[in-house]
Amino acid sequence: MAQHGTHSIPRDKFLTISVNLLHQALLEVSRTRAKTIYRELAEGRIVPLTRVQMEDRALVQFDLALDHSEYRGKRSFGNFRNSLATLVGRLAEALRTRQDVTVFTAEHDPNVVIFGITGLTWADGHPNVMVLGADAGSGQPTVMLKLMYLDPAQFEVEEAVTEAAVGGRQAPEQGA
């Protein structure tokens, strides 16, 4: 049985590859092609994106999955594409400005990560927060990119906290 070597690339290079693959696969292509990929993802299927040749000439397969279990509002291609465009834009800006991107690692598996840049969009009056995760721990030369919607409630600031910060003061009346 063939052994697969472990490949390690710097986080910024990995994120650059990931952002470029997402852009090429879902934003740069025709609406029809992107919608076909979205349908597959929405049905819970894994979509193969491409193989990337590493510096040691080994090929690594990049696949894509979607977790929309925390999505709020009507799920549609347009709403998904808005979320993705926002996330990809924010990730690209972080890379361009050399921002240090926080990476969260799963407690049970250090090969599963979530990048700490979010794409916040609104659909049907509901906020939705999309993030990019990755899993390189299958033992195969494969990376699973995973677009995930997080529970937006964890990002909300309670109204009472906001009022306390303002001190409950009202704006002064005009002409007083």
Secondary structure by P-SEA (a helix, b strand, c coil): cbbbbbbbccaaaaaaaaaaaaaaacccccaaaaaaaaaaaaabbbbbcbbbbccccbbbbbbbbbbcccccccccaaaaaaaaaaaaaaaaaaaaaccbbbbbbbcccccbbbbcbbbbbbcccbbbbbbbbbbccccccbbbbbbbbcccccccccaaaaaaaacccccccccc
